[in-house]
Amino acid sequence: MAAKTDQRGNSRVIFERGIPAQMMGIDGTWRRECTMEDVSDSGAKLTIDGSVEGLHLKEFFLLLSSTGLAYRRCELAWVNGDQIGVNFLKVGDKKKKVRSTAVGA
C-alpha cells in the first residue's frame, strides 16, 4: 500500500493488489464485479470485470463487503478502457443540486 497526493490535493492510497468489490445499480437491477485500485476521501479508481456498456453509471453503489453493509454511493467521473474513476457522493449531495437548479428555473 502506497500513499500519494492526487490532482485535487487529496491523499490517495494505492493498493499493491486491488481490493475486490462490486458495483450495484441504485435500483438494484444490475451488479458488476470490480477491483478498487486506489482510494481517497473523494473517490476511487476501479477496474471493471466485463463490459460497462448499457449500465446506468451516473449514480450507483460501490459495495465494499460481501454483505453490502460497507458501501459508498458513487457517480462516474471518467472512463479509460476497463478502468473508471468515481466520485463519492455524500448524504444530501443530490438535494443541493436539485435546489440550486429549481431556484434558477
N, C-alpha and C positions, 0 to 999 in steps of 0.2 A: 504494500500500500504506500503510495507516494502522495504528497500534498503539493499543490501549486496554486497560484492565483490566476483566475481566468480574466477575460477581457473586461468584464464588468466589475472587477475588483473583489469578487467572491472567492473565498478559499475553496478549492476543489480537491476532492480525494479521488485519486486514480487507483483502481484495483488491478493488481497483477493478474489475477484471474477474475473475470467478471462474476457478479452476483446474480444467480438465477432469479427471475421474476416473471410476472405475467402482466400483460396489458388486458384491460377489460372495458368494453363499451359502457358508457354511463347508464344505458338502459339494460345492460347485462346480456345483450344479444350476441356478442362475439367476445372471443378471447384469443390471445396470441402469446406464445412463449417468447421470452426475450432475455437478454443479459444486460445488466446495468454495468457499463464500463467505467463510468465515473459519476460523481455526485457532488453537488454544492447545496447551499441553503436555498438557492433559487431554482435549481433544475438538475437535469441528468442527461447523460448520453447513453442511448440504448442501442443494442444490436438486435434486430428482429429475426426470429426464426420464421421464414416463409414470407409471403407477399403481404404488403400493406394496402394493395390496390382494393378499392371498394370499401375500405373501413372508414368510419367517421372518426378521424383523429383530431378534430377541432378540440374536443374535450373527452377525456377518458380517465380511468383509474389505472394506476400502476400498483399492482398487488405485490407486496414485498414478503409475504408469508403464505404458506400453503393454506392456511385457514382464512386468509383475507382480512385478518384483524389489523395487520400493519399495511397501510396503503397511503398513497398520495393522489390527489386529484391533479391532473395534468392537462396542458394544452400543447399542441405541436408547435415547435419553434422552427425547425429546419429538417430537411431530408437529404441524405447523401448515400445513395445505394441502399444497403441493408441497415444503415445506421440512421437514427433520428435523434434530434435534440428536443427535449421537453422542458417547459417551464412549469414549476409547481404553482398551483393556484391555492390561495388562502381563502378561508371562510369569508364570505362577503364580497369577493372579487367581482362576481357576476352582477350582484346587486348594484355596486357602484357604477359599473359600465352602463347598466340599464337606466339608472337615474340620470347620468350625465347626458345620454342621448335623448331621454324624454324631455329634459329641460330645454334642449336646443330645438325641439320639434315644434 
